[in-house]
Amino acid sequence: MSKSLRFVGLDVHKDSIAIAVAEDGRGPAELYGTIPNDWETLRKTLRRLGKGCLLRCCYEAGPCGYGLYRKMKKAKINTVVVAPSLVPTQAGVRVKTDPRDARKLAHFLRSGDLVAIFVPDEETEAIRDLERAREDAKKAERVARQQLGKFLLRHDRRWSKSNWTLEHLAWIGRQKFQYPAQQRVLTDYLKAVQDATLREQQLTEDLAEVIKESSLYPLIQALQAFRGIRLITAVTIAAELADLKRFSSPRKLMAFLGLVPSEHSSGQSERR
């Protein structure tokens, strides 16, 4: 005799997990309870829920990462991580709570309306973390440069050549202001730019070094054969896409990247 299915929605947060259950059939999803975000507690809870039936579990991708998914997979608990932006929503609903979110996940997992995301292996995620840290450093450098540039422009200090070269930075360092407060602002902004640049350079060097031991390295090298793709772009593509075999056709890859035509037409208007 085949076992019945039980669909479990997990609304995962830093300190707690709200659990809802939808039985096989058409009954509404019900809140089972809220437990601490502790693996042993969750494992025992799911073991109780799985007595005499097969479990199907899901939770949304978020700041808690993929650690829970990997533990559940190791424990042979059928689990998917779903895309939060693609969870169906009801227009006009103005109440959002953890129990409601858990019930919604259980309900739509049963109906098949959730979209599972690809979970990278731990090595690929590590490369992705380093690549994203470098991107964060680049953004911080850009912000620091903008703040310094605006400060100089407010005080009519203009540079007519290429910005952020060694010559430009030396010129900034020679600027003198009448008031000590402004001179200290210049020193602080300039140091922020220099520190951000050094951080970005160090992370770039780290990335170039660690990828040589990565299983992604052959793909990264191959991508650089294309015109316009160098190390950082190749690493970003390889780390973010991970296993290219998961795309059965170029069309699906382009859809994943969002590089497909879109249309928003209604009535007599057409927008493509």
MIDOSE-1310 file (N, C-alpha, C; in nm, 2 decimals, decimal comma, always signed):
residues 272
msks	+0,08/-0,12/+0,00/+0,00/+0,00/+0,00/+0,09/+0,12/+0,00; +0,07/+0,22/-0,09/+0,15/+0,33/-0,10/+0,12/+0,43/+0,01; +0,22/+0,50/+0,05/+0,20/+0,60/+0,16/+0,15/+0,73/+0,11; +0,07/+0,80/+0,19/+0,02/+0,93/+0,15/+0,13/+1,03/+0,16
lrfv	+0,10/+1,15/+0,09/+0,20/+1,26/+0,09/+0,16/+1,36/+0,19; +0,25/+1,42/+0,25/+0,23/+1,54/+0,34/+0,32/+1,65/+0,30; +0,27/+1,77/+0,27/+0,35/+1,88/+0,22/+0,37/+1,98/+0,34; +0,50/+2,01/+0,36/+0,54/+2,09/+0,47/+0,61/+2,22/+0,42
gldv	+0,55/+2,33/+0,47/+0,61/+2,46/+0,44/+0,69/+2,52/+0,56; +0,81/+2,56/+0,53/+0,90/+2,61/+0,64/+0,93/+2,75/+0,62; +0,88/+2,84/+0,71/+0,92/+2,98/+0,70/+1,03/+3,00/+0,79; +1,15/+3,01/+0,73/+1,28/+3,00/+0,81/+1,33/+3,14/+0,84
hkds	+1,36/+3,17/+0,96/+1,42/+3,29/+1,01/+1,55/+3,26/+1,09; +1,62/+3,37/+1,13/+1,74/+3,35/+1,20/+1,72/+3,27/+1,33; +1,61/+3,30/+1,41/+1,59/+3,24/+1,54/+1,48/+3,14/+1,54; +1,39/+3,13/+1,44/+1,28/+3,05/+1,45/+1,24/+2,99/+1,31
iaia	+1,16/+2,89/+1,31/+1,10/+2,83/+1,19/+0,95/+2,80/+1,21; +0,87/+2,86/+1,13/+0,73/+2,84/+1,14/+0,70/+2,72/+1,05; +0,62/+2,62/+1,09/+0,60/+2,50/+1,02/+0,45/+2,49/+0,99; +0,41/+2,47/+0,86/+0,27/+2,44/+0,83/+0,27/+2,32/+0,75
vaed	+0,15/+2,25/+0,75/+0,13/+2,12/+0,69/+0,01/+2,12/+0,60; +0,02/+2,07/+0,48/-0,09/+2,05/+0,39/-0,10/+1,90/+0,36; -0,21/+1,84/+0,40/-0,23/+1,70/+0,37/-0,26/+1,68/+0,23; -0,23/+1,56/+0,18/-0,27/+1,52/+0,04/-0,42/+1,53/+0,02
grgp	-0,46/+1,61/-0,07/-0,60/+1,63/-0,10/-0,63/+1,78/-0,12; -0,74/+1,82/-0,07/-0,78/+1,96/-0,09/-0,81/+2,04/+0,04; -0,78/+1,98/+0,15/-0,80/+2,05/+0,27/-0,70/+2,17/+0,29; -0,73/+2,27/+0,37/-0,65/+2,39/+0,39/-0,52/+2,35/+0,46
aely	-0,41/+2,42/+0,43/-0,29/+2,40/+0,50/-0,31/+2,45/+0,65; -0,25/+2,38/+0,74/-0,27/+2,42/+0,88/-0,13/+2,44/+0,95; -0,13/+2,54/+1,04/+0,00/+2,57/+1,11/+0,02/+2,45/+1,21; +0,14/+2,40/+1,20/+0,18/+2,29/+1,30/+0,24/+2,35/+1,42
gtip	+0,32/+2,46/+1,40/+0,38/+2,53/+1,52/+0,50/+2,60/+1,48; +0,56/+2,67/+1,57/+0,69/+2,75/+1,55/+0,79/+2,69/+1,65; +0,91/+2,66/+1,59/+1,02/+2,60/+1,67/+1,14/+2,69/+1,66; +1,24/+2,67/+1,75/+1,37/+2,74/+1,73/+1,44/+2,70/+1,61
ndwe	+1,52/+2,78/+1,55/+1,59/+2,75/+1,43/+1,71/+2,67/+1,48; +1,69/+2,54/+1,51/+1,79/+2,45/+1,55/+1,77/+2,32/+1,48; +1,88/+2,26/+1,42/+1,86/+2,15/+1,33/+1,81/+2,03/+1,40; +1,85/+2,00/+1,52/+1,81/+1,88/+1,60/+1,66/+1,89/+1,63
tlrk	+1,61/+2,01/+1,67/+1,47/+2,03/+1,69/+1,39/+2,01/+1,57; +1,44/+2,06/+1,46/+1,36/+2,05/+1,33/+1,36/+1,90/+1,28; +1,48/+1,84/+1,30/+1,48/+1,70/+1,25/+1,38/+1,61/+1,33; +1,38/+1,63/+1,46/+1,28/+1,55/+1,54/+1,14/+1,58/+1,50
tlrr	+1,11/+1,71/+1,48/+0,98/+1,75/+1,44/+0,94/+1,69/+1,31; +1,03/+1,69/+1,21/+0,99/+1,63/+1,08/+0,98/+1,48/+1,09; +1,06/+1,42/+1,18/+1,05/+1,28/+1,20/+0,91/+1,24/+1,24; +0,85/+1,32/+1,34/+0,72/+1,30/+1,39/+0,62/+1,32/+1,27
lgkg	+0,64/+1,42/+1,19/+0,54/+1,45/+1,08/+0,55/+1,34/+0,98; +0,67/+1,28/+0,96/+0,68/+1,18/+0,86/+0,64/+1,04/+0,89; +0,59/+1,02/+1,01/+0,54/+0,88/+1,05/+0,42/+0,84/+0,96; +0,44/+0,73/+0,89/+0,33/+0,68/+0,81/+0,30/+0,75/+0,69
cllr	+0,39/+0,84/+0,65/+0,36/+0,92/+0,52/+0,49/+0,96/+0,46; +0,49/+1,02/+0,34/+0,61/+1,07/+0,28/+0,60/+1,22/+0,29; +0,71/+1,28/+0,32/+0,72/+1,43/+0,34/+0,77/+1,49/+0,21; +0,72/+1,61/+0,18/+0,77/+1,70/+0,08/+0,78/+1,83/+0,14
ccye	+0,90/+1,89/+0,16/+0,93/+2,01/+0,23/+0,98/+2,12/+0,14; +0,96/+2,24/+0,18/+1,02/+2,35/+0,10/+1,04/+2,47/+0,20; +1,13/+2,56/+0,16/+1,15/+2,69/+0,22/+1,20/+2,79/+0,12; +1,18/+2,92/+0,15/+1,22/+3,02/+0,05/+1,37/+3,05/+0,06
agpc	+1,44/+3,08/-0,05/+1,57/+3,12/-0,05/+1,58/+3,25/+0,02; +1,68/+3,27/+0,10/+1,69/+3,40/+0,18/+1,83/+3,41/+0,25; +1,84/+3,50/+0,35/+1,96/+3,52/+0,42/+2,02/+3,40/+0,49; +1,93/+3,30/+0,53/+1,98/+3,19/+0,60/+2,06/+3,09/+0,51
gygl	+2,06/+3,11/+0,38/+2,14/+3,03/+0,29/+2,09/+2,89/+0,27; +2,18/+2,81/+0,23/+2,15/+2,67/+0,18/+2,19/+2,56/+0,29; +2,24/+2,60/+0,40/+2,28/+2,51/+0,50/+2,17/+2,41/+0,54; +2,05/+2,46/+0,56/+1,94/+2,38/+0,60/+1,91/+2,28/+0,49
yrkm	+1,91/+2,32/+0,37/+1,88/+2,23/+0,25/+1,98/+2,12/+0,25; +2,11/+2,15/+0,27/+2,21/+2,04/+0,27/+2,19/+1,94/+0,38; +2,16/+1,99/+0,50/+2,13/+1,90/+0,61/+2,01/+1,81/+0,59; +1,91/+1,87/+0,53/+1,79/+1,79/+0,50/+1,81/+1,69/+0,39
kkak	+1,89/+1,73/+0,30/+1,93/+1,64/+0,19/+2,01/+1,52/+0,24; +2,10/+1,55/+0,33/+2,19/+1,45/+0,39/+2,10/+1,35/+0,48; +2,00/+1,41/+0,54/+1,90/+1,33/+0,62/+1,80/+1,26/+0,53; +1,81/+1,27/+0,40/+1,72/+1,21/+0,31/+1,57/+1,26/+0,32
intv	+1,56/+1,39/+0,35/+1,43/+1,45/+0,36/+1,41/+1,53/+0,23; +1,30/+1,49/+0,15/+1,28/+1,55/+0,02/+1,25/+1,70/+0,04; +1,34/+1,79/-0,01/+1,33/+1,93/+0,02/+1,37/+2,01/-0,11; +1,30/+2,12/-0,13/+1,33/+2,22/-0,23/+1,34/+2,35/-0,17
vvap	+1,43/+2,44/-0,23/+1,44/+2,58/-0,20/+1,37/+2,65/-0,31; +1,28/+2,74/-0,28/+1,20/+2,81/-0,38/+1,23/+2,95/-0,39; +1,20/+3,01/-0,51/+1,23/+3,15/-0,54/+1,12/+3,24/-0,47; +1,15/+3,32/-0,38/+1,05/+3,41/-0,31/+0,97/+3,49/-0,40
slvp	+1,04/+3,55/-0,51/+0,97/+3,64/-0,60/+0,87/+3,57/-0,68; +0,87/+3,43/-0,69/+0,78/+3,36/-0,78/+0,67/+3,29/-0,70; +0,67/+3,31/-0,57/+0,56/+3,25/-0,49/+0,43/+3,33/-0,52; +0,32/+3,26/-0,56/+0,20/+3,33/-0,59/+0,15/+3,42/-0,47
tqag	+0,10/+3,53/-0,51/+0,04/+3,62/-0,40/-0,10/+3,66/-0,44; -0,18/+3,70/-0,34/-0,32/+3,74/-0,36/-0,33/+3,89/-0,35; -0,38/+3,95/-0,45/-0,39/+4,10/-0,45/-0,48/+4,14/-0,34; -0,44/+4,25/-0,28/-0,53/+4,31/-0,17/-0,50/+4,26/-0,03
vrvk	-0,42/+4,15/-0,02/-0,39/+4,10/+0,11/-0,29/+4,18/+0,18; -0,32/+4,24/+0,30/-0,23/+4,33/+0,36/-0,18/+4,28/+0,50; -0,20/+4,15/+0,52/-0,15/+4,09/+0,64/-0,04/+3,99/+0,61; +0,08/+4,00/+0,66/+0,19/+3,91/+0,64/+0,25/+3,87/+0,77
tdpr	+0,24/+3,74/+0,80/+0,29/+3,69/+0,93/+0,37/+3,56/+0,89; +0,45/+3,51/+0,98/+0,52/+3,39/+0,96/+0,43/+3,27/+0,94; +0,33/+3,25/+1,03/+0,23/+3,14/+1,01/+0,16/+3,14/+0,88; +0,12/+3,26/+0,83/+0,06/+3,27/+0,70/+0,15/+3,23/+0,59
dark	+0,28/+3,28/+0,60/+0,37/+3,25/+0,50/+0,40/+3,10/+0,49; +0,41/+3,03/+0,61/+0,43/+2,89/+0,61/+0,32/+2,81/+0,55; +0,19/+2,85/+0,58/+0,07/+2,79/+0,53/+0,07/+2,81/+0,38; +0,11/+2,93/+0,33/+0,11/+2,95/+0,19/+0,21/+2,86/+0,12
lahf	+0,33/+2,85/+0,17/+0,43/+2,76/+0,11/+0,38/+2,62/+0,11; +0,32/+2,57/+0,21/+0,27/+2,43/+0,21/+0,16/+2,41/+0,11; +0,07/+2,51/+0,10/-0,04/+2,50/+0,00/+0,01/+2,50/-0,14; +0,10/+2,59/-0,17/+0,14/+2,60/-0,31/+0,24/+2,49/-0,35
lrsg	+0,31/+2,43/-0,25/+0,39/+2,31/-0,27/+0,31/+2,20/-0,32; +0,19/+2,18/-0,25/+0,10/+2,08/-0,28/+0,04/+2,10/-0,42; +0,01/+2,22/-0,46/-0,05/+2,25/-0,59/+0,05/+2,25/-0,70; +0,18/+2,25/-0,67/+0,28/+2,25/-0,77/+0,30/+2,39/-0,83
dlva	+0,27/+2,50/-0,76/+0,29/+2,63/-0,81/+0,42/+2,70/-0,77; +0,50/+2,63/-0,70/+0,63/+2,69/-0,66/+0,74/+2,66/-0,76; +0,84/+2,75/-0,77/+0,95/+2,73/-0,86/+1,08/+2,70/-0,78; +1,13/+2,58/-0,79/+1,25/+2,55/-0,72/+1,37/+2,61/-0,78
ifvp	+1,47/+2,66/-0,70/+1,59/+2,72/-0,75/+1,70/+2,61/-0,75; +1,80/+2,64/-0,83/+1,92/+2,56/-0,83/+2,01/+2,59/-0,71; +2,05/+2,49/-0,63/+2,13/+2,50/-0,52/+2,27/+2,46/-0,56; +2,37/+2,55/-0,56/+2,51/+2,52/-0,60/+2,57/+2,43/-0,49
deet	+2,68/+2,36/-0,54/+2,76/+2,28/-0,44/+2,84/+2,38/-0,35; +2,89/+2,33/-0,25/+2,96/+2,42/-0,15/+3,08/+2,48/-0,21; +3,16/+2,42/-0,30/+3,27/+2,48/-0,36/+3,23/+2,59/-0,45; +3,13/+2,57/-0,53/+3,08/+2,68/-0,62/+3,03/+2,80/-0,53
eair	+2,96/+2,77/-0,42/+2,91/+2,88/-0,34/+3,02/+2,96/-0,28; +3,13/+2,89/-0,24/+3,25/+2,96/-0,19/+3,31/+3,05/-0,29; +3,32/+3,01/-0,41/+3,37/+3,10/-0,52/+3,28/+3,21/-0,54; +3,15/+3,18/-0,54/+3,05/+3,29/-0,55/+3,05/+3,39/-0,44
dler	+3,08/+3,35/-0,32/+3,09/+3,44/-0,20/+3,21/+3,53/-0,22; +3,32/+3,48/-0,27/+3,44/+3,56/-0,29/+3,42/+3,66/-0,41; +3,36/+3,61/-0,51/+3,33/+3,70/-0,63/+3,23/+3,81/-0,59; +3,13/+3,78/-0,51/+3,04/+3,88/-0,46/+3,10/+3,98/-0,36
ared	+3,19/+3,93/-0,28/+3,27/+4,02/-0,19/+3,35/+4,12/-0,27; +3,41/+4,07/-0,38/+3,49/+4,16/-0,46/+3,40/+4,27/-0,53; +3,28/+4,22/-0,57/+3,18/+4,32/-0,63/+3,14/+4,42/-0,52; +3,12/+4,38/-0,40/+3,08/+4,47/-0,29/+3,19/+4,57/-0,27
akka	+3,32/+4,53/-0,28/+3,43/+4,62/-0,26/+3,44/+4,72/-0,37; +3,41/+4,67/-0,49/+3,41/+4,76/-0,61/+3,30/+4,87/-0,59; +3,18/+4,83/-0,54/+3,08/+4,93/-0,52/+3,12/+5,03/-0,41; +3,18/+4,98/-0,30/+3,23/+5,07/-0,20/+3,33/+5,17/-0,25
erva	+3,42/+5,12/-0,34/+3,52/+5,21/-0,40/+3,45/+5,32/-0,48; +3,35/+5,28/-0,56/+3,28/+5,37/-0,64/+3,21/+5,48/-0,55; +3,15/+5,44/-0,44/+3,08/+5,53/-0,35/+3,18/+5,63/-0,29; +3,29/+5,57/-0,25/+3,40/+5,66/-0,19/+3,45/+5,76/-0,28
rqql	+3,47/+5,72/-0,41/+3,52/+5,81/-0,51/+3,41/+5,92/-0,54; +3,28/+5,88/-0,54/+3,18/+5,98/-0,57/+3,17/+6,09/-0,45; +3,19/+6,04/-0,33/+3,18/+6,13/-0,22/+3,30/+6,23/-0,22; +3,42/+6,18/-0,25/+3,53/+6,27/-0,26/+3,52/+6,36/-0,38
gkfl	+3,47/+6,32/-0,49/+3,46/+6,40/-0,61/+3,36/+6,51/-0,58; +3,25/+6,48/-0,52/+3,15/+6,58/-0,49/+3,20/+6,69/-0,39; +3,27/+6,64/-0,29/+3,33/+6,73/-0,20/+3,42/+6,83/-0,27; +3,51/+6,78/-0,36/+3,60/+6,87/-0,43/+3,52/+6,97/-0,52
lrhd	+3,42/+6,92/-0,58/+3,34/+7,00/-0,68/+3,27/+7,11/-0,60; +3,22/+7,08/-0,48/+3,15/+7,19/-0,40/+3,24/+7,30/-0,37; +3,37/+7,27/-0,36/+3,47/+7,38/-0,33/+3,55/+7,42/-0,45; +3,49/+7,40/-0,57/+3,55/+7,44/-0,70/+3,69/+7,39/-0,72
rrws	+3,72/+7,27/-0,68/+3,85/+7,21/-0,71/+3,82/+7,11/-0,83; +3,87/+7,15/-0,95/+3,83/+7,08/-1,07/+3,96/+7,02/-1,13; +3,94/+6,90/-1,18/+4,05/+6,82/-1,25/+4,01/+6,80/-1,39; +4,09/+6,83/-1,49/+4,05/+6,83/-1,63/+4,10/+6,70/-1,70
ksnw	+4,18/+6,62/-1,64/+4,23/+6,50/-1,70/+4,16/+6,38/-1,66; +4,22/+6,26/-1,69/+4,15/+6,13/-1,65/+4,14/+6,12/-1,50; +4,03/+6,08/-1,45/+4,01/+6,07/-1,30/+4,07/+5,94/-1,25; +4,11/+5,95/-1,12/+4,15/+5,83/-1,04/+4,28/+5,77/-1,09
tleh	+4,36/+5,84/-1,16/+4,49/+5,79/-1,20/+4,59/+5,83/-1,08; +4,71/+5,78/-1,08/+4,81/+5,82/-0,98/+4,83/+5,97/-0,98; +4,83/+6,03/-1,10/+4,85/+6,18/-1,11/+4,73/+6,25/-1,04; +4,61/+6,20/-1,07/+4,49/+6,26/-1,01/+4,49/+6,25/-0,86
lawi	+4,52/+6,13/-0,81/+4,53/+6,11/-0,66/+4,64/+6,20/-0,60; +4,75/+6,22/-0,67/+4,86/+6,31/-0,61/+4,81/+6,45/-0,61; +4,73/+6,49/-0,71/+4,67/+6,63/-0,71/+4,58/+6,65/-0,60; +4,49/+6,55/-0,57/+4,40/+6,56/-0,46/+4,48/+6,58/-0,33
grqk	+4,58/+6,50/-0,31/+4,66/+6,51/-0,19/+4,73/+6,64/-0,17; +4,75/+6,72/-0,28/+4,81/+6,85/-0,26/+4,71/+6,96/-0,23; +4,58/+6,93/-0,23/+4,48/+7,04/-0,21/+4,49/+7,09/-0,07; +4,48/+7,22/-0,06/+4,48/+7,29/+0,07/+4,36/+7,37/+0,09
fqyp	+4,30/+7,36/+0,21/+4,18/+7,44/+0,25/+4,21/+7,53/+0,36; +4,13/+7,64/+0,36/+4,15/+7,74/+0,46/+4,12/+7,70/+0,60; +4,02/+7,61/+0,62/+3,97/+7,57/+0,75/+4,02/+7,43/+0,78; +4,07/+7,40/+0,90/+4,12/+7,27/+0,94/+4,01/+7,16/+0,92
aqqr	+3,88/+7,20/+0,95/+3,78/+7,10/+0,94/+3,77/+7,04/+0,80; +3,78/+7,13/+0,70/+3,77/+7,08/+0,56/+3,89/+7,00/+0,52; +4,01/+7,04/+0,57/+4,13/+6,97/+0,54/+4,12/+6,82/+0,60; +4,06/+6,81/+0,71/+4,04/+6,68/+0,77/+3,94/+6,60/+0,69
vltd	+3,83/+6,66/+0,64/+3,74/+6,59/+0,55/+3,81/+6,54/+0,43; +3,89/+6,62/+0,37/+3,97/+6,57/+0,25/+4,05/+6,45/+0,28; +4,12/+6,46/+0,40/+4,21/+6,35/+0,44/+4,13/+6,22/+0,46; +4,02/+6,23/+0,52/+3,93/+6,12/+0,55/+3,88/+6,06/+0,42
ylka	+3,82/+6,14/+0,33/+3,77/+6,09/+0,20/+3,88/+6,03/+0,12; +4,00/+6,09/+0,11/+4,10/+6,03/+0,03/+4,15/+5,90/+0,09; +4,16/+5,89/+0,22/+4,19/+5,76/+0,28/+4,09/+5,65/+0,25; +3,96/+5,69/+0,25/+3,85/+5,60/+0,23/+3,87/+5,54/+0,08
vqda	+3,90/+5,63/-0,01/+3,92/+5,59/-0,15/+4,04/+5,49/-0,16; +4,15/+5,53/-0,10/+4,27/+5,44/-0,11/+4,24/+5,31/-0,04; +4,18/+5,30/+0,07/+4,15/+5,18/+0,14/+4,06/+5,09/+0,06; +3,95/+5,15/+0,00/+3,86/+5,07/-0,08/+3,93/+5,02/-0,21
tlre	+4,02/+5,09/-0,27/+4,09/+5,05/-0,38/+4,18/+4,93/-0,35; +4,25/+4,94/-0,23/+4,34/+4,83/-0,19/+4,26/+4,70/-0,16; +4,14/+4,72/-0,10/+4,05/+4,61/-0,07/+4,01/+4,54/-0,20; +3,97/+4,62/-0,29/+3,92/+4,56/-0,42/+4,04/+4,49/-0,49
qqlt	+4,16/+4,54/-0,49/+4,27/+4,48/-0,55/+4,31/+4,35/-0,48; +4,30/+4,35/-0,35/+4,34/+4,23/-0,28/+4,24/+4,12/-0,30; +4,11/+4,15/-0,31/+4,01/+4,05/-0,34/+4,02/+4,00/-0,48; +4,06/+4,08/-0,57/+4,08/+4,04/-0,71/+4,20/+3,94/-0,72
edla	+4,31/+3,97/-0,64/+4,42/+3,88/-0,64/+4,38/+3,75/-0,57; +4,30/+3,75/-0,47/+4,26/+3,63/-0,40/+4,18/+3,54/-0,49; +4,09/+3,61/-0,57/+4,00/+3,54/-0,66/+4,09/+3,47/-0,77; +4,18/+3,54/-0,83/+4,27/+3,48/-0,93/+4,35/+3,36/-0,88
evik	+4,38/+3,37/-0,75/+4,46/+3,26/-0,69/+4,38/+3,13/-0,66; +4,26/+3,15/-0,59/+4,18/+3,04/-0,55/+4,11/+2,96/-0,66; +4,08/+3,03/-0,77/+4,01/+2,96/-0,88/+4,09/+2,86/-0,94; +4,22/+2,87/-0,93/+4,31/+2,77/-0,99/+4,29/+2,63/-0,94
essl	+4,24/+2,62/-0,81/+4,22/+2,49/-0,75/+4,07/+2,45/-0,76; +3,99/+2,53/-0,83/+3,85/+2,51/-0,83/+3,81/+2,42/-0,95; +3,71/+2,34/-0,94/+3,66/+2,26/-1,05/+3,60/+2,35/-1,16; +3,57/+2,48/-1,13/+3,52/+2,57/-1,23/+3,63/+2,63/-1,32
ypli	+3,76/+2,60/-1,29/+3,87/+2,66/-1,36/+3,87/+2,64/-1,51; +3,85/+2,51/-1,55/+3,85/+2,49/-1,70/+3,74/+2,57/-1,77; +3,62/+2,59/-1,71/+3,52/+2,67/-1,77/+3,56/+2,81/-1,77; +3,62/+2,86/-1,66/+3,66/+3,00/-1,65/+3,77/+3,03/-1,76
qalq	+3,86/+2,94/-1,78/+3,96/+2,95/-1,89/+3,89/+2,96/-2,03; +3,80/+2,87/-2,05/+3,73/+2,86/-2,18/+3,65/+2,99/-2,21; +3,59/+3,04/-2,11/+3,51/+3,16/-2,13/+3,59/+3,28/-2,17; +3,72/+3,28/-2,12/+3,81/+3,39/-2,16/+3,85/+3,39/-2,30
afrg	+3,82/+3,28/-2,37/+3,85/+3,28/-2,51/+3,76/+3,37/-2,59; +3,65/+3,41/-2,53/+3,55/+3,50/-2,60/+3,60/+3,64/-2,59; +3,58/+3,71/-2,70/+3,63/+3,85/-2,70/+3,55/+3,93/-2,60; +3,62/+4,01/-2,52/+3,55/+4,10/-2,42/+3,53/+4,03/-2,29
irli	+3,57/+3,91/-2,27/+3,55/+3,84/-2,14/+3,69/+3,81/-2,08; +3,72/+3,87/-1,97/+3,84/+3,85/-1,90/+3,81/+3,78/-1,77; +3,91/+3,78/-1,68/+3,90/+3,69/-1,56/+3,78/+3,72/-1,48; +3,75/+3,84/-1,44/+3,65/+3,87/-1,34/+3,51/+3,83/-1,40
tavt	+3,49/+3,87/-1,53/+3,37/+3,84/-1,60/+3,35/+3,69/-1,61; +3,46/+3,62/-1,64/+3,45/+3,47/-1,66/+3,42/+3,41/-1,52; +3,48/+3,45/-1,42/+3,45/+3,40/-1,28/+3,31/+3,42/-1,24; +3,26/+3,54/-1,27/+3,12/+3,58/-1,24/+3,02/+3,49/-1,31
iaae	+3,04/+3,47/-1,44/+2,95/+3,38/-1,52/+2,96/+3,24/-1,47; +3,08/+3,19/-1,44/+3,09/+3,05/-1,40/+3,03/+3,03/-1,26; +3,06/+3,12/-1,17/+3,01/+3,10/-1,03/+2,86/+3,12/-1,02; +2,80/+3,22/-1,10/+2,66/+3,24/-1,09/+2,58/+3,14/-1,16
ladl	+2,63/+3,09/-1,27/+2,55/+2,99/-1,35/+2,58/+2,85/-1,30; +2,70/+2,82/-1,24/+2,74/+2,69/-1,19/+2,73/+2,59/-1,30; +2,65/+2,49/-1,28/+2,65/+2,38/-1,38/+2,56/+2,41/-1,50; +2,63/+2,44/-1,61/+2,56/+2,47/-1,74/+2,48/+2,36/-1,79
krfs	+2,50/+2,24/-1,75/+2,43/+2,13/-1,80/+2,28/+2,13/-1,75; +2,25/+2,21/-1,65/+2,12/+2,22/-1,60/+2,02/+2,29/-1,70; +2,08/+2,36/-1,80/+2,00/+2,42/-1,90/+2,00/+2,33/-2,03; +1,88/+2,28/-2,06/+1,87/+2,19/-2,17/+1,88/+2,25/-2,31
sprk	+1,87/+2,39/-2,31/+1,88/+2,45/-2,44/+1,93/+2,60/-2,42; +1,98/+2,66/-2,52/+2,02/+2,80/-2,51/+1,90/+2,89/-2,47; +1,78/+2,86/-2,52/+1,66/+2,93/-2,49/+1,64/+2,94/-2,34; +1,66/+2,83/-2,27/+1,64/+2,82/-2,13/+1,74/+2,90/-2,05
lmaf	+1,87/+2,90/-2,10/+1,97/+2,98/-2,04/+1,94/+3,13/-2,06; +1,90/+3,17/-2,17/+1,86/+3,31/-2,20/+1,74/+3,35/-2,11; +1,65/+3,26/-2,09/+1,53/+3,29/-2,00/+1,58/+3,31/-1,86; +1,67/+3,23/-1,81/+1,73/+3,24/-1,68/+1,80/+3,37/-1,66
lglv	+1,87/+3,42/-1,76/+1,94/+3,55/-1,75/+1,85/+3,67/-1,78; +1,73/+3,64/-1,82/+1,64/+3,76/-1,85/+1,66/+3,82/-1,99; +1,74/+3,75/-2,07/+1,78/+3,81/-2,20/+1,68/+3,76/-2,31; +1,55/+3,78/-2,28/+1,45/+3,73/-2,38/+1,35/+3,85/-2,40
pseh	+1,28/+3,85/-2,51/+1,19/+3,96/-2,54/+1,07/+3,95/-2,44; +1,01/+4,06/-2,40/+0,90/+4,07/-2,31/+0,79/+4,15/-2,38; +0,67/+4,13/-2,33/+0,55/+4,20/-2,39/+0,46/+4,24/-2,27; +0,40/+4,36/-2,28/+0,30/+4,40/-2,19/+0,20/+4,48/-2,27
ssgq	+0,10/+4,40/-2,32/+0,00/+4,46/-2,41/-0,14/+4,45/-2,34; -0,22/+4,55/-2,36/-0,36/+4,54/-2,30/-0,45/+4,63/-2,39; -0,57/+4,57/-2,43/-0,66/+4,65/-2,51/-0,60/+4,69/-2,64; -0,60/+4,82/-2,67/-0,54/+4,86/-2,80/-0,39/+4,89/-2,79
serr	-0,34/+4,89/-2,68/-0,19/+4,92/-2,67/-0,11/+4,80/-2,67; +0,01/+4,81/-2,74/+0,10/+4,70/-2,75/+0,24/+4,75/-2,71; +0,30/+4,68/-2,61/+0,44/+4,72/-2,57/+0,52/+4,59/-2,57; +0,62/+4,59/-2,66/+0,70/+4,47/-2,67/+0,85/+4,50/-2,65
